[in-house]
Every structure is written in C-alpha cells, then in structure tokens.
Amino acid sequence: MAISLIKEEEKHILEVLPLLLKEDEHFRREVAVVLSEVLATKDEFQKVLEEIRLSREESNRRFEKMDRRLDQVDRRLDQVDRRFEKVEQRLEEQGTAITSLTKVVEENSTAIASLTKAVEDNRTAIASLTKAVEENSTAIASLIKTVGKMGMSIRTIGSRWGIEAEVTIRNTLRELLLKNLKVAEVSEWKIRDNKGKVGHPNSDIQVDLLIRNGEHLLIEIKSSADEAHVNRLYKIGELYTEKVGIKPKLLFVAVTMREEGELLCQQLGIQLITYDELEG
C-alpha cells in the first residue's frame, strides 16, 4: 500500500512539475536556485566524464606499451615497475573520482527529496488557496445578490416618491444642487417646440438653466428617470443650440436612474448626479 502511494505521488510530481516550471516564472527561478546550489551542472558532469575518458585512453595506451615491453622483461624490469606505479596512481585517481561522483549522487538524491517535499507543500498551499477562493467567490456572489436586492428596493422607493411627491423631491434636489454648485438660484428656459424636435409639435418645453462663467448648463431634475428622460434632455440641448447658438452642458439629477439611462448618459456625454452624490 505504501509503495503504491509513493508511486502515485511520484507520478503526480512528474505531471505537475513540468507545468509549474513552464507557467510559474517565480517557481522556476526558485527551483533553479535550489538546484544550482546542490546539483552538479551539465558542464561539470561533462568535464568529469571527459577526464574519465581521457584517463581510460591513457590507461589503454599505457597497457599497450606494457604489452610491447613484456617482450623485453629482462632488460626493462625497472621500467615496468615504474609503469605499474603510474597505473596504480591512475587507478587511485579514478577511485577518488568515483567517490566524488558517489557523493554528488547522494547530494542529488537529497535535493530531489527536498524538492519533492517542497512540491507537496506547494500542493497543500494550492489546495488551501483554492478553498479560500471558492469561499470568497461564494461570499462575493452573496454580496452581489444582496446589493441587487438593495438596488431594486431603492428603485421601488424612488418610483413611489416620484408618484407621491415629485414636486417636493424636485425642490429638495434643486436646493441640494444649488448648494453644491454654490449658486443662489437657477432660471428657467421656456420655448415652444414648433417642429416637434423634442416632443409633439407646438408643445411647450421647460428646463432649468444656469449660466455661470460663460458656460450654459441645462439641468433636468427627476425623482426617478430612465433612458427616455435622458434622451429628452439631449434633444432639448440640441434645440437650445439651434435657438440660442450656444451648445450647453447637460446635467441630469435623479434619486434613481435605470441602468439603461446611466449607459445612455455616458454615451451622450450627459453628467449624471444622484441623490447620494448631492448628500455626500
């Protein structure tokens, strides 16, 4: 059972590690730093292997020379002894190299074990973060639902106000607006829409007008408004430009504004001010 679990962990690490190294630059740098401290580099391995190859070639050459010199044993016993000493020295050096490589392998095994533990720790951390994200997502969804209900309640209240006390609310908003604009009063611009540019032909048009520092400002105040009211103010602004020769800035003040109306205000360049902004 334990062996099976280990095999599954090894398989999981082999699946996850390449993905983490590929997609997570920070993780890749951290792994590179850890490996550079405990693992021999490719160049170092190649250098050791090259030394072994050269040593083997040298040994082969030495043995070939000894084979030839064996035919002259009687005359060159002293030389053969010296050659054997050199061979022994080479073998000792190779033994030292093998010991060094064995140590490197052991260090690599330790590094792999450490890396395995780090991967397991990361997996645990990722699982914890995933759970936290899921919990946050649930909380955010609940908040969105609550805010949506609040928005519907506010719109409902605004609509009731519009039905029951439109004049009172308009006057209250006008006073708050004047306070924010730091002016004592606004005038009214009245005109007959002979051509029906805004509404029916020959209908009377009335809108609040504020002229300050050379800027003409047309103001529409409603308790509850939608895109139709916004479009009407925009057409009044066009009619004002046509009749007065000056393009006014348009300002819509409302307790509540439908989302479609807010979007249309943005599209038409109409400044929208809500009751909360005036109170703030």
C-alpha positions in Angstrom: 0.0 0.0 0.0 2.8 2.4 1.0 4.7 1.6 -2.2 1.6 2.3 -4.3 1.0 5.7 -2.6 4.7 6.6 -3.3 4.3 5.6 -6.9 1.2 7.8 -7.2 3.0 10.7 -5.6 5.9 10.3 -7.9 3.6 10.2 -10.9 1.8 13.3 -9.7 5.0 15.2 -9.2 6.2 14.3 -12.7 2.8 15.6 -14.1 2.7 18.8 -12.1 6.4 19.8 -12.0 6.8 20.5 -15.8 3.6 22.6 -15.7 4.8 24.6 -12.7 8.2 25.1 -14.3 6.6 26.2 -17.6 3.9 28.6 -16.3 5.2 29.9 -13.0 8.3 32.0 -13.6 8.8 32.7 -9.9 8.6 29.0 -9.1 11.0 28.2 -12.0 13.6 30.7 -10.6 13.3 29.3 -7.1 13.8 25.7 -8.4 16.8 26.8 -10.5 18.4 28.5 -7.4 17.9 25.4 -5.3 19.2 23.0 -8.0 22.2 25.3 -8.7 23.2 25.0 -5.0 23.0 21.2 -4.7 23.3 19.7 -8.2 26.4 19.5 -10.4 25.9 21.4 -13.6 25.9 19.8 -17.1 29.3 21.3 -17.8 30.7 19.8 -14.6 29.4 16.4 -15.4 30.8 16.6 -18.9 34.2 17.7 -17.5 34.3 14.7 -15.1 33.2 12.3 -17.9 35.9 13.8 -20.2 38.5 13.3 -17.5 37.4 9.7 -17.1 37.5 9.1 -20.9 41.0 10.7 -21.2 42.1 8.6 -18.2 40.9 5.4 -19.8 42.5 6.3 -23.0 45.7 7.0 -21.2 45.4 3.7 -19.4 44.8 1.9 -22.7 47.9 3.5 -24.1 49.9 2.5 -21.1 48.7 -1.1 -21.2 49.6 -1.3 -24.9 53.1 -0.1 -24.1 53.4 -2.6 -21.3 52.3 -5.4 -23.7 55.1 -4.4 -26.0 57.6 -4.1 -23.2 56.7 -7.5 -21.8 58.8 -8.9 -24.6 61.8 -7.2 -23.2 61.1 -8.0 -19.5 64.7 -9.0 -18.8 66.1 -5.7 -19.9 63.3 -3.3 -18.7 62.1 -4.7 -15.3 62.8 -1.4 -13.7 60.7 0.4 -16.3 57.8 -2.0 -15.9 57.8 -1.4 -12.2 57.6 2.3 -12.7 54.8 1.9 -15.2 52.8 -0.2 -12.7 53.3 2.5 -10.1 51.8 5.1 -12.5 48.9 2.8 -13.3 48.2 2.4 -9.6 48.3 6.1 -9.2 45.8 6.5 -12.1 43.6 3.8 -10.5 43.7 5.7 -7.2 42.7 8.9 -9.0 39.8 7.1 -10.7 38.8 5.7 -7.3 38.8 9.2 -5.9 36.7 10.4 -8.9 34.2 7.6 -8.3 34.0 8.5 -4.7 33.3 12.1 -5.7 30.6 11.1 -8.1 29.0 8.9 -5.5 28.9 11.9 -3.2 27.3 14.0 -5.9 24.7 11.3 -6.5 23.9 11.3 -2.8 23.6 15.0 -2.7 21.3 14.9 -5.8 19.1 12.4 -4.0 18.9 14.7 -1.0 18.0 17.6 -3.3 15.3 15.5 -5.0 13.8 14.6 -1.7 13.8 18.2 -0.6 12.2 19.2 -3.9 9.6 16.5 -3.5 8.7 17.9 -0.1 8.5 21.4 -1.5 6.2 20.2 -4.2 4.0 18.5 -1.6 4.0 21.7 0.5 3.1 23.7 -2.6 0.3 21.3 -3.4 -1.1 21.7 0.1 -0.9 25.5 -0.2 -2.6 25.5 -3.6 -5.4 23.4 -2.2 -5.8 25.8 0.7 -5.8 28.8 -1.6 -8.3 27.1 -3.9 -10.6 26.6 -1.0 -10.2 30.2 0.1 -11.0 31.4 -3.4 -14.1 29.2 -3.5 -15.2 30.7 -0.2 -14.6 34.2 -1.4 -16.5 33.5 -4.6 -19.5 32.3 -2.6 -19.3 35.4 -0.3 -19.0 37.8 -3.3 -22.0 36.1 -5.0 -24.0 36.6 -1.8 -23.0 40.2 -1.6 -23.9 40.8 -5.3 -27.3 39.2 -4.6 -27.8 41.4 -1.6 -26.7 44.6 -3.4 -29.1 43.7 -6.3 -32.0 43.4 -3.8 -31.0 46.7 -2.3 -30.9 48.3 -5.7 -34.4 47.0 -6.5 -35.6 48.4 -3.2 -34.1 51.8 -3.8 -35.6 51.9 -7.3 -39.0 50.9 -5.8 -38.8 53.7 -3.2 -37.7 56.2 -5.8 -40.7 55.3 -8.1 -43.1 55.7 -5.2 -41.6 59.0 -4.3 -42.0 60.0 -7.9 -45.7 59.2 -7.8 -46.5 60.6 -4.4 -44.2 63.7 -4.1 -42.5 64.6 -7.4 -42.6 68.3 -6.7 -41.2 68.0 -3.2 -38.4 65.8 -4.3 -37.5 68.1 -7.3 -37.4 71.1 -4.9 -35.2 69.2 -2.5 -32.8 68.1 -5.2 -32.7 71.6 -6.6 -31.7 73.0 -3.2 -29.0 70.4 -2.8 -27.7 71.1 -6.3 -27.6 74.8 -5.8 -25.7 74.2 -2.6 -23.2 72.0 -4.4 -22.8 74.5 -7.3 -22.6 77.3 -4.8 -25.2 79.5 -6.6 -28.3 81.1 -5.1 -30.8 80.2 -7.9 -31.3 79.0 -11.4 -33.6 80.4 -14.1 -35.9 78.5 -16.4 -35.6 78.3 -20.2 -39.0 78.0 -21.9 -39.7 77.7 -25.5 -42.4 76.3 -27.9 -41.3 73.3 -29.9 -42.9 74.3 -33.1 -41.4 71.5 -35.2 -41.7 68.8 -32.6 -38.0 68.3 -32.2 -38.4 67.2 -28.6 -42.0 66.1 -28.3 -45.2 66.8 -30.1 -45.3 69.9 -32.5 -46.1 73.1 -30.8 -45.6 71.7 -27.3 -44.1 73.8 -24.6 -40.6 73.0 -23.4 -39.3 74.0 -20.0 -35.9 73.2 -18.3 -33.7 74.7 -15.6 -30.9 76.9 -16.9 -27.8 78.0 -15.2 -25.2 80.4 -16.8 -22.0 80.6 -14.9 -18.6 81.9 -16.1 -19.9 81.9 -19.7 -20.9 78.3 -19.5 -24.6 77.4 -20.3 -25.9 74.5 -18.2 -29.3 72.8 -18.8 -30.5 70.9 -15.8 -33.2 68.2 -15.6 -34.3 67.0 -12.2 -36.3 63.9 -11.6 -37.0 61.6 -8.7 -37.0 58.5 -10.9 -35.7 58.5 -14.5 -34.9 56.2 -17.4 -33.4 56.4 -20.9 -36.5 58.2 -22.3 -35.9 61.1 -19.9 -32.2 61.2 -20.8 -33.0 61.2 -24.5 -35.4 64.0 -24.0 -32.8 66.2 -22.2 -30.4 65.5 -25.0 -32.9 66.7 -27.6 -33.7 69.8 -25.5 -29.9 70.5 -25.6 -30.0 70.3 -29.4 -33.0 72.6 -29.6 -31.2 75.1 -27.2 -28.1 75.1 -29.5 -30.4 75.7 -32.5 -32.3 78.6 -30.9 -29.6 80.2 -28.8 -26.5 79.4 -30.9 -24.6 78.0 -27.9 -24.0 74.4 -27.1 -25.0 73.8 -23.4 -23.6 71.4 -20.9 -26.3 68.9 -19.9 -26.8 67.8 -16.3 -29.3 65.2 -15.1 -30.1 65.0 -11.4 -32.2 62.0 -10.1 -32.8 60.0 -7.0 -32.8 56.8 -9.1 -31.7 56.1 -12.7 -32.2 52.9 -14.6 -29.1 51.2 -15.9 -30.1 51.9 -19.4 -30.4 55.6 -18.6 -26.9 55.6 -16.9 -25.4 54.0 -20.0 -27.2 56.5 -22.3 -25.8 59.4 -20.2 -22.3 58.1 -20.7 -22.9 57.7 -24.5 -24.4 61.2 -24.9 -21.9 63.0 -22.6 -24.6 64.0 -20.1 -23.4 64.4 -16.5 -25.4 62.3 -14.1 -25.7 63.3 -10.4 -27.5 61.0 -7.9 -29.1 61.9 -4.6 -26.2 60.2 -2.7 -23.6 62.3 -4.5 -25.5 65.5 -3.6 -25.8 64.4 0.0 -22.1 63.4 0.2 
